[in-house]
Amino acid sequence: MGNYNNGFEDEYKNDDQNYNEETAAEIAAPYRLGQEDSDNTERVGGKGLGISALILAILSLFYAPLVWGTLGIIVGFLAIRRGSMALGSWSIGISAFSIIVRMLIVPFF
């Protein structure tokens, strides 16, 4: 029979000088302790507005939802614009919930 060695073994040898694999490395940015993320910080003015909006929203659950809920939504939007995303969003949600409950559910009882 014949020699069927078409150079295949020579081309794909597994020695240290001839690598035919494709490799890649993933690099992540190093995390530095002591530095704060600028995306996760809230400004001081926004935090105060956010707390006052949340107080108005909780007050709207118990007394005069149309008045306090509307004020809670307005102050919540101002808090979001000042940088307090979480407190402003919660106050808008709670205020909207209290207004919806007042307008839709309470008139039937």
Buried (B, 14 or more C-beta within 10 A) or exposed (E): EEEEEEEEEEEEEEEEEEEEEEEEEEEEEEEEEEEEEEEEEBEEEBBBBBBBBBBBBBBBBEEEBEEBBBBBBBBBBBBBEBBBBEBBBBBBBBBBBBBEBBEEEEEEE
